[in-house]
Amino acid sequence: MLAASLIAKLLQKHRWIAYVGLAIILYVALEMIYRGFLEVFPNVT
């Protein structure tokens, strides 16, 4: 709980950190979708 409140205060003070985290999550999600597609596609056709 203490760490969560510290992180929340940090994110309120420095909003750019949240955008960096969002960009990382988006990149990882898109890479997982792409790699999953490449793994499954040969078996579909």
PyMOL Python script that loads the backbone (N, CA, C, O; Angstrom):
from pymol import cmd

cmd.read_pdbstr("""\
ATOM      1  N   MET A   1       0.834  -1.187   0.000  1.00  0.00           N
ATOM      2  CA  MET A   1       0.000   0.000   0.000  1.00  0.00           C
ATOM      3  C   MET A   1       0.880   1.252   0.000  1.00  0.00           C
ATOM      4  O   MET A   1       0.567   2.238  -0.667  1.00  0.00           O
ATOM      5  N   LEU A   2       1.957   1.207   0.735  1.00  0.00           N
ATOM      6  CA  LEU A   2       2.869   2.349   0.786  1.00  0.00           C
ATOM      7  C   LEU A   2       3.500   2.607  -0.583  1.00  0.00           C
ATOM      8  O   LEU A   2       3.595   3.748  -1.035  1.00  0.00           O
ATOM      9  N   ALA A   3       3.925   1.529  -1.227  1.00  0.00           N
ATOM     10  CA  ALA A   3       4.545   1.675  -2.547  1.00  0.00           C
ATOM     11  C   ALA A   3       3.540   2.209  -3.563  1.00  0.00           C
ATOM     12  O   ALA A   3       3.894   3.022  -4.417  1.00  0.00           O
ATOM     13  N   ALA A   4       2.295   1.760  -3.476  1.00  0.00           N
ATOM     14  CA  ALA A   4       1.274   2.223  -4.421  1.00  0.00           C
ATOM     15  C   ALA A   4       1.027   3.717  -4.267  1.00  0.00           C
ATOM     16  O   ALA A   4       0.867   4.421  -5.264  1.00  0.00           O
ATOM     17  N   SER A   5       0.993   4.202  -3.052  1.00  0.00           N
ATOM     18  CA  SER A   5       0.768   5.637  -2.853  1.00  0.00           C
ATOM     19  C   SER A   5       1.971   6.450  -3.333  1.00  0.00           C
ATOM     20  O   SER A   5       1.808   7.547  -3.867  1.00  0.00           O
ATOM     21  N   LEU A   6       3.166   5.920  -3.144  1.00  0.00           N
ATOM     22  CA  LEU A   6       4.351   6.625  -3.643  1.00  0.00           C
ATOM     23  C   LEU A   6       4.361   6.672  -5.168  1.00  0.00           C
ATOM     24  O   LEU A   6       4.690   7.699  -5.762  1.00  0.00           O
ATOM     25  N   ILE A   7       4.002   5.564  -5.791  1.00  0.00           N
ATOM     26  CA  ILE A   7       3.942   5.531  -7.254  1.00  0.00           C
ATOM     27  C   ILE A   7       2.858   6.467  -7.770  1.00  0.00           C
ATOM     28  O   ILE A   7       3.057   7.142  -8.780  1.00  0.00           O
ATOM     29  N   ALA A   8       1.718   6.519  -7.097  1.00  0.00           N
ATOM     30  CA  ALA A   8       0.640   7.414  -7.509  1.00  0.00           C
ATOM     31  C   ALA A   8       1.073   8.874  -7.415  1.00  0.00           C
ATOM     32  O   ALA A   8       0.763   9.667  -8.304  1.00  0.00           O
ATOM     33  N   LYS A   9       1.775   9.232  -6.364  1.00  0.00           N
ATOM     34  CA  LYS A   9       2.278  10.610  -6.220  1.00  0.00           C
ATOM     35  C   LYS A   9       3.300  10.923  -7.303  1.00  0.00           C
ATOM     36  O   LYS A   9       3.316  12.020  -7.862  1.00  0.00           O
ATOM     37  N   LEU A  10       4.146   9.951  -7.589  1.00  0.00           N
ATOM     38  CA  LEU A  10       5.155  10.149  -8.629  1.00  0.00           C
ATOM     39  C   LEU A  10       4.505  10.346  -9.990  1.00  0.00           C
ATOM     40  O   LEU A  10       4.928  11.203 -10.766  1.00  0.00           O
ATOM     41  N   LEU A  11       3.470   9.551 -10.285  1.00  0.00           N
ATOM     42  CA  LEU A  11       2.779   9.680 -11.570  1.00  0.00           C
ATOM     43  C   LEU A  11       2.019  10.996 -11.678  1.00  0.00           C
ATOM     44  O   LEU A  11       1.893  11.548 -12.771  1.00  0.00           O
ATOM     45  N   GLN A  12       1.514  11.500 -10.565  1.00  0.00           N
ATOM     46  CA  GLN A  12       0.826  12.791 -10.609  1.00  0.00           C
ATOM     47  C   GLN A  12       1.812  13.923 -10.852  1.00  0.00           C
ATOM     48  O   GLN A  12       1.496  14.896 -11.536  1.00  0.00           O
ATOM     49  N   LYS A  13       3.001  13.793 -10.292  1.00  0.00           N
ATOM     50  CA  LYS A  13       4.008  14.842 -10.448  1.00  0.00           C
ATOM     51  C   LYS A  13       4.656  14.802 -11.830  1.00  0.00           C
ATOM     52  O   LYS A  13       4.916  15.844 -12.431  1.00  0.00           O
ATOM     53  N   HIS A  14       4.915  13.598 -12.327  1.00  0.00           N
ATOM     54  CA  HIS A  14       5.588  13.418 -13.619  1.00  0.00           C
ATOM     55  C   HIS A  14       4.703  12.562 -14.517  1.00  0.00           C
ATOM     56  O   HIS A  14       4.837  11.339 -14.546  1.00  0.00           O
ATOM     57  N   ARG A  15       3.813  13.198 -15.239  1.00  0.00           N
ATOM     58  CA  ARG A  15       2.850  12.478 -16.061  1.00  0.00           C
ATOM     59  C   ARG A  15       3.488  11.726 -17.221  1.00  0.00           C
ATOM     60  O   ARG A  15       2.916  10.752 -17.709  1.00  0.00           O
ATOM     61  N   TRP A  16       4.648  12.155 -17.665  1.00  0.00           N
ATOM     62  CA  TRP A  16       5.290  11.516 -18.809  1.00  0.00           C
ATOM     63  C   TRP A  16       5.659  10.072 -18.503  1.00  0.00           C
ATOM     64  O   TRP A  16       5.758   9.255 -19.419  1.00  0.00           O
ATOM     65  N   ILE A  17       5.862   9.747 -17.243  1.00  0.00           N
ATOM     66  CA  ILE A  17       6.197   8.367 -16.877  1.00  0.00           C
ATOM     67  C   ILE A  17       5.051   7.429 -17.245  1.00  0.00           C
ATOM     68  O   ILE A  17       5.288   6.308 -17.695  1.00  0.00           O
ATOM     69  N   ALA A  18       3.819   7.877 -17.057  1.00  0.00           N
ATOM     70  CA  ALA A  18       2.660   7.056 -17.411  1.00  0.00           C
ATOM     71  C   ALA A  18       2.615   6.807 -18.918  1.00  0.00           C
ATOM     72  O   ALA A  18       2.265   5.711 -19.357  1.00  0.00           O
ATOM     73  N   TYR A  19       2.964   7.812 -19.701  1.00  0.00           N
ATOM     74  CA  TYR A  19       2.957   7.632 -21.155  1.00  0.00           C
ATOM     75  C   TYR A  19       4.052   6.680 -21.617  1.00  0.00           C
ATOM     76  O   TYR A  19       3.855   5.916 -22.562  1.00  0.00           O
ATOM     77  N   VAL A  20       5.193   6.724 -20.962  1.00  0.00           N
ATOM     78  CA  VAL A  20       6.264   5.781 -21.293  1.00  0.00           C
ATOM     79  C   VAL A  20       5.819   4.358 -20.971  1.00  0.00           C
ATOM     80  O   VAL A  20       6.045   3.443 -21.763  1.00  0.00           O
ATOM     81  N   GLY A  21       5.194   4.167 -19.823  1.00  0.00           N
ATOM     82  CA  GLY A  21       4.687   2.847 -19.455  1.00  0.00           C
ATOM     83  C   GLY A  21       3.635   2.357 -20.432  1.00  0.00           C
ATOM     84  O   GLY A  21       3.627   1.183 -20.804  1.00  0.00           O
ATOM     85  N   LEU A  22       2.755   3.242 -20.847  1.00  0.00           N
ATOM     86  CA  LEU A  22       1.727   2.882 -21.815  1.00  0.00           C
ATOM     87  C   LEU A  22       2.349   2.475 -23.152  1.00  0.00           C
ATOM     88  O   LEU A  22       1.907   1.514 -23.781  1.00  0.00           O
ATOM     89  N   ALA A  23       3.367   3.204 -23.578  1.00  0.00           N
ATOM     90  CA  ALA A  23       4.041   2.865 -24.833  1.00  0.00           C
ATOM     91  C   ALA A  23       4.701   1.492 -24.752  1.00  0.00           C
ATOM     92  O   ALA A  23       4.661   0.727 -25.715  1.00  0.00           O
ATOM     93  N   ILE A  24       5.303   1.178 -23.618  1.00  0.00           N
ATOM     94  CA  ILE A  24       5.945  -0.128 -23.452  1.00  0.00           C
ATOM     95  C   ILE A  24       4.907  -1.241 -23.493  1.00  0.00           C
ATOM     96  O   ILE A  24       5.115  -2.262 -24.150  1.00  0.00           O
ATOM     97  N   ILE A  25       3.788  -1.049 -22.794  1.00  0.00           N
ATOM     98  CA  ILE A  25       2.729  -2.059 -22.791  1.00  0.00           C
ATOM     99  C   ILE A  25       2.163  -2.253 -24.191  1.00  0.00           C
ATOM    100  O   ILE A  25       1.916  -3.383 -24.610  1.00  0.00           O
ATOM    101  N   LEU A  26       1.957  -1.167 -24.910  1.00  0.00           N
ATOM    102  CA  LEU A  26       1.437  -1.254 -26.273  1.00  0.00           C
ATOM    103  C   LEU A  26       2.414  -1.990 -27.189  1.00  0.00           C
ATOM    104  O   LEU A  26       2.002  -2.816 -28.003  1.00  0.00           O
ATOM    105  N   TYR A  27       3.700  -1.693 -27.058  1.00  0.00           N
ATOM    106  CA  TYR A  27       4.711  -2.368 -27.880  1.00  0.00           C
ATOM    107  C   TYR A  27       4.725  -3.870 -27.614  1.00  0.00           C
ATOM    108  O   TYR A  27       4.743  -4.671 -28.548  1.00  0.00           O
ATOM    109  N   VAL A  28       4.716  -4.244 -26.350  1.00  0.00           N
ATOM    110  CA  VAL A  28       4.751  -5.671 -25.997  1.00  0.00           C
ATOM    111  C   VAL A  28       3.489  -6.371 -26.501  1.00  0.00           C
ATOM    112  O   VAL A  28       3.570  -7.483 -27.023  1.00  0.00           O
ATOM    113  N   ALA A  29       2.332  -5.738 -26.354  1.00  0.00           N
ATOM    114  CA  ALA A  29       1.081  -6.347 -26.808  1.00  0.00           C
ATOM    115  C   ALA A  29       1.093  -6.551 -28.322  1.00  0.00           C
ATOM    116  O   ALA A  29       0.711  -7.616 -28.806  1.00  0.00           O
ATOM    117  N   LEU A  30       1.524  -5.553 -29.060  1.00  0.00           N
ATOM    118  CA  LEU A  30       1.557  -5.671 -30.520  1.00  0.00           C
ATOM    119  C   LEU A  30       2.569  -6.718 -30.974  1.00  0.00           C
ATOM    120  O   LEU A  30       2.324  -7.444 -31.938  1.00  0.00           O
ATOM    121  N   GLU A  31       3.702  -6.797 -30.287  1.00  0.00           N
ATOM    122  CA  GLU A  31       4.685  -7.813 -30.646  1.00  0.00           C
ATOM    123  C   GLU A  31       4.152  -9.218 -30.358  1.00  0.00           C
ATOM    124  O   GLU A  31       4.393 -10.139 -31.139  1.00  0.00           O
ATOM    125  N   MET A  32       3.439  -9.391 -29.261  1.00  0.00           N
ATOM    126  CA  MET A  32       2.854 -10.697 -28.949  1.00  0.00           C
ATOM    127  C   MET A  32       1.805 -11.090 -29.989  1.00  0.00           C
ATOM    128  O   MET A  32       1.738 -12.248 -30.400  1.00  0.00           O
ATOM    129  N   ILE A  33       0.990 -10.128 -30.412  1.00  0.00           N
ATOM    130  CA  ILE A  33      -0.015 -10.405 -31.439  1.00  0.00           C
ATOM    131  C   ILE A  33       0.673 -10.800 -32.749  1.00  0.00           C
ATOM    132  O   ILE A  33       0.261 -11.760 -33.400  1.00  0.00           O
ATOM    133  N   TYR A  34       1.709 -10.069 -33.133  1.00  0.00           N
ATOM    134  CA  TYR A  34       2.424 -10.340 -34.378  1.00  0.00           C
ATOM    135  C   TYR A  34       3.085 -11.718 -34.353  1.00  0.00           C
ATOM    136  O   TYR A  34       2.944 -12.502 -35.292  1.00  0.00           O
ATOM    137  N   ARG A  35       3.805 -12.004 -33.273  1.00  0.00           N
ATOM    138  CA  ARG A  35       4.489 -13.299 -33.178  1.00  0.00           C
ATOM    139  C   ARG A  35       3.488 -14.451 -33.089  1.00  0.00           C
ATOM    140  O   ARG A  35       3.733 -15.526 -33.637  1.00  0.00           O
ATOM    141  N   GLY A  36       2.381 -14.239 -32.412  1.00  0.00           N
ATOM    142  CA  GLY A  36       1.351 -15.265 -32.342  1.00  0.00           C
ATOM    143  C   GLY A  36       0.738 -15.527 -33.702  1.00  0.00           C
ATOM    144  O   GLY A  36       0.469 -16.675 -34.057  1.00  0.00           O
ATOM    145  N   PHE A  37       0.515 -14.464 -34.465  1.00  0.00           N
ATOM    146  CA  PHE A  37      -0.014 -14.611 -35.822  1.00  0.00           C
ATOM    147  C   PHE A  37       0.942 -15.415 -36.688  1.00  0.00           C
ATOM    148  O   PHE A  37       0.514 -16.297 -37.432  1.00  0.00           O
ATOM    149  N   LEU A  38       2.245 -15.115 -36.597  1.00  0.00           N
ATOM    150  CA  LEU A  38       3.223 -15.850 -37.404  1.00  0.00           C
ATOM    151  C   LEU A  38       3.291 -17.316 -36.998  1.00  0.00           C
ATOM    152  O   LEU A  38       3.558 -18.178 -37.835  1.00  0.00           O
ATOM    153  N   GLU A  39       3.054 -17.604 -35.736  1.00  0.00           N
ATOM    154  CA  GLU A  39       3.109 -18.986 -35.274  1.00  0.00           C
ATOM    155  C   GLU A  39       1.868 -19.773 -35.692  1.00  0.00           C
ATOM    156  O   GLU A  39       1.970 -20.962 -35.994  1.00  0.00           O
ATOM    157  N   VAL A  40       0.706 -19.134 -35.713  1.00  0.00           N
ATOM    158  CA  VAL A  40      -0.544 -19.823 -36.000  1.00  0.00           C
ATOM    159  C   VAL A  40      -0.866 -19.857 -37.489  1.00  0.00           C
ATOM    160  O   VAL A  40      -1.479 -20.814 -37.962  1.00  0.00           O
ATOM    161  N   PHE A  41      -0.466 -18.833 -38.234  1.00  0.00           N
ATOM    162  CA  PHE A  41      -0.864 -18.707 -39.634  1.00  0.00           C
ATOM    163  C   PHE A  41      -0.510 -19.914 -40.501  1.00  0.00           C
ATOM    164  O   PHE A  41      -1.349 -20.342 -41.294  1.00  0.00           O
ATOM    165  N   PRO A  42       0.689 -20.481 -40.387  1.00  0.00           N
ATOM    166  CA  PRO A  42       1.003 -21.642 -41.259  1.00  0.00           C
ATOM    167  C   PRO A  42       0.065 -22.830 -41.018  1.00  0.00           C
ATOM    168  O   PRO A  42      -0.147 -23.633 -41.926  1.00  0.00           O
ATOM    169  N   ASN A  43      -0.484 -22.952 -39.842  1.00  0.00           N
ATOM    170  CA  ASN A  43      -1.370 -24.080 -39.542  1.00  0.00           C
ATOM    171  C   ASN A  43      -2.810 -23.838 -40.004  1.00  0.00           C
ATOM    172  O   ASN A  43      -3.594 -24.784 -40.082  1.00  0.00           O
ATOM    173  N   VAL A  44      -3.165 -22.602 -40.307  1.00  0.00           N
ATOM    174  CA  VAL A  44      -4.519 -22.260 -40.700  1.00  0.00           C
ATOM    175  C   VAL A  44      -4.736 -22.528 -42.185  1.00  0.00           C
ATOM    176  O   VAL A  44      -5.801 -23.004 -42.577  1.00  0.00           O
ATOM    177  N   THR A  45      -3.745 -22.229 -43.010  1.00  0.00           N
ATOM    178  CA  THR A  45      -3.911 -22.367 -44.464  1.00  0.00           C
ATOM    179  C   THR A  45      -3.741 -23.774 -44.935  1.00  0.00           C
ATOM    180  O   THR A  45      -3.852 -24.042 -46.131  1.00  0.00           O
TER     181      THR A  45
END
""", "prot")
cmd.dss("prot")
cmd.show_as("cartoon", "prot")
cmd.util.cbc("prot")
cmd.orient("prot")
